[in-house]
Amino acid sequence: MDRAGDFLARVVRRFDRPEATLAWLAGAWPSIAGTTLAAHTRPVRCDGAFLEVAADAKAWQRQIEGMKRELRDRINQAWGGNLVREVTFVAAKPGPRYISREADNAHIPFIRRRRA
């Protein structure tokens, strides 16, 4: 049985639209980059074979500069083809990075027990 991410990658490849590719990358980013790295970075643009990844601090940007080839290989493996040829890192735009609870898969709502 195929994983949903593998199936969606095949479907998105047929769209040939940068928005669909970027949406797939954003959804698959935690599994591609790892949870720690994904908490501090995010894909912001994918044009042709070039991917721009925003890092929330210069320290993270400097630290992951050496991981370009590894990230490229992980992305292409998850995509099932050659999606990215080069990865570049840019500074993230300032401002809050709010994720709604509906979109946050890591959110666990508080559950109260009923009194009898």
Backbone hydrogen bonds in HBPLUS format (Angstrom, degrees):
<---DONOR---> <-ACCEPTOR-->    atom                        ^
c    i                          cat <-CA-CA->   ^        H-A-AA   ^      H-
h    n   atom  resd res      DA  || num        DHA   H-A  angle D-A-AA Bond
n    s   type  num  typ     dist DA aas  dist angle  dist       angle   num
A0007-PHE N   A0003-ARG O   3.16 MM   4  6.49 160.9  2.20 153.4 158.6     1
A0008-LEU N   A0004-ALA O   2.84 MM   4  6.05 164.4  1.87 155.4 159.8     2
A0009-ALA N   A0005-GLY O   2.98 MM   4  6.05 150.3  2.07 140.2 148.0     3
A0010-ARG N   A0006-ASP O   3.28 MM   4  6.56 154.0  2.36 142.8 148.3     4
A0011-VAL N   A0007-PHE O   3.14 MM   4  6.48 152.8  2.22 146.1 153.8     5
A0012-VAL N   A0008-LEU O   2.83 MM   4  5.99 168.2  1.85 157.4 160.1     6
A0013-ARG N   A0009-ALA O   3.08 MM   4  6.15 150.4  2.17 142.6 149.8     7
A0014-ARG N   A0011-VAL O   3.15 MM   3  5.57 139.9  2.32 106.4 116.5     8
A0015-PHE N   A0012-VAL O   3.01 MM   3  5.28 141.4  2.16 106.5 117.4     9
A0021-THR N   A0017-ARG O   3.15 MM   4  6.43 158.7  2.20 151.7 158.0    10
A0022-LEU N   A0018-PRO O   2.88 MM   4  6.05 162.0  1.92 150.0 154.7    11
A0023-ALA N   A0019-GLU O   2.92 MM   4  6.08 152.2  2.00 142.2 150.1    12
A0024-TRP N   A0020-ALA O   2.97 MM   4  6.19 156.1  2.03 144.9 151.0    13
A0025-LEU N   A0021-THR O   2.91 MM   4  6.18 160.6  1.94 149.3 155.0    14
A0026-ALA N   A0022-LEU O   2.87 MM   4  6.06 158.6  1.91 148.6 154.1    15
A0027-GLY N   A0023-ALA O   3.09 MM   4  6.29 155.1  2.16 144.8 150.8    16
A0028-ALA N   A0024-TRP O   2.90 MM   4  6.09 151.3  1.98 150.2 158.7    17
A0029-TRP N   A0025-LEU O   2.79 MM   4  5.57 117.7  2.18 143.3 157.1    18
A0031-SER N   A0028-ALA O   3.13 MM   3  5.60 123.3  2.46 111.3 124.7    19
A0032-ILE N   A0028-ALA O   3.00 MM   4  6.17 144.4  2.13 151.9 162.7    20
A0032-ILE N   A0029-TRP O   3.14 MM   3  4.97 122.3  2.49  93.8 108.9    21
A0033-ALA N   A0029-TRP O   2.76 MM   4  5.72 172.7  1.77 163.3 164.7    22
A0034-GLY N   A0030-PRO O   2.93 MM   4  4.99 135.6  2.13 119.6 131.2    23
A0038-ALA N   A0034-GLY O   2.87 MM   4  5.89 157.4  1.92 153.7 161.3    24
A0039-ALA N   A0035-THR O   3.10 MM   4  6.12 133.0  2.33 135.4 145.1    25
A0040-HIS N   A0037-LEU O   3.09 MM   3  5.44 148.9  2.19 107.0 115.9    26
A0041-THR N   A0037-LEU O   3.00 MM   4  6.10 118.9  2.39 144.1 161.0    27
A0056-ASP N   A0040-HIS O   2.93 MM  16  5.51 158.1  1.98 160.7 164.1    28
A0042-ARG N   A0054-ALA O   2.97 MM  12  5.40 138.1  2.15 142.1 153.8    29
A0054-ALA N   A0042-ARG O   2.82 MM  12  5.40 158.0  1.87 166.3 158.9    30
A0044-VAL N   A0052-GLU O   2.89 MM   8  5.73 172.0  1.89 154.4 157.0    31
A0052-GLU N   A0045-ARG O   2.78 MM   7  5.12 166.8  1.79 156.9 159.6    32
A0047-ASP N   A0050-PHE O   2.98 MM   3  5.38 135.8  2.18 157.4 163.0    33
A0050-PHE N   A0047-ASP O   2.87 MM   3  5.38 169.3  1.88 139.8 142.1    34
A0085-ARG N   A0049-ALA O   2.65 MM  36  5.02 175.0  1.65 139.8 141.7    35
A0086-GLU N   A0049-ALA O   3.17 MM  37  6.57 157.0  2.22 159.8 161.6    36
A0051-LEU N   A0086-GLU O   2.97 MM  35  6.35 164.6  1.99 163.2 168.3    37
A0088-THR N   A0051-LEU O   2.88 MM  37  6.27 163.7  1.91 167.0 172.3    38
A0053-VAL N   A0088-THR O   2.84 MM  35  6.20 160.0  1.88 160.2 167.0    39
A0090-VAL N   A0053-VAL O   2.89 MM  37  6.10 157.5  1.94 145.3 150.6    40
A0055-ALA N   A0090-VAL O   2.96 MM  35  6.34 156.0  2.02 167.3 173.7    41
A0092-ALA N   A0055-ALA O   3.03 MM  37  5.43 146.2  2.15 150.5 142.3    42
A0061-GLN N   A0057-ALA O   3.05 MM   4  6.38 158.1  2.10 149.6 156.4    43
A0062-ARG N   A0058-LYS O   2.86 MM   4  6.10 160.8  1.90 154.7 158.2    44
A0063-GLN N   A0059-ALA O   2.99 MM   4  6.11 155.6  2.05 143.3 150.6    45
A0064-ILE N   A0060-TRP O   3.04 MM   4  6.16 153.2  2.11 150.7 155.7    46
A0067-MET N   A0064-ILE O   2.92 MM   3  5.14 159.4  1.97 111.1 118.0    47
A0071-LEU N   A0067-MET O   2.89 MM   4  6.05 167.9  1.90 164.1 166.9    48
A0072-ARG N   A0068-LYS O   2.92 MM   4  6.09 161.4  1.96 149.4 155.3    49
A0073-ASP N   A0069-ARG O   2.92 MM   4  6.12 160.2  1.96 149.7 154.7    50
A0074-ARG N   A0070-GLU O   2.95 MM   4  6.18 156.3  2.00 147.7 154.4    51
A0075-ILE N   A0071-LEU O   2.89 MM   4  6.07 161.5  1.92 154.7 159.2    52
A0076-ASN N   A0072-ARG O   2.99 MM   4  6.17 169.5  2.00 152.0 155.0    53
A0077-GLN N   A0073-ASP O   2.94 MM   4  6.04 149.0  2.04 142.0 150.7    54
A0078-ALA N   A0074-ARG O   2.97 MM   4  6.15 161.4  2.00 147.8 152.6    55
A0079-TRP N   A0075-ILE O   2.85 MM   4  6.01 149.7  1.94 149.7 159.1    56
A0080-GLY N   A0076-ASN O   2.93 MM   4  5.94 142.4  2.08 136.6 145.8    57
A0081-GLY N   A0076-ASN O   3.22 MM   5  5.44 145.4  2.35 149.9 155.8    58
A0103-ALA N   A0100-SER O   3.08 MM   3  5.39 130.2  2.34 103.5 115.8    59
A0104-ASP N   A0100-SER O   3.01 MM   4  6.15 129.5  2.27 146.1 160.9    60
A0107-HIS N   A0104-ASP O   3.36 MM   3  5.58 162.8  2.39 104.9 110.0    61
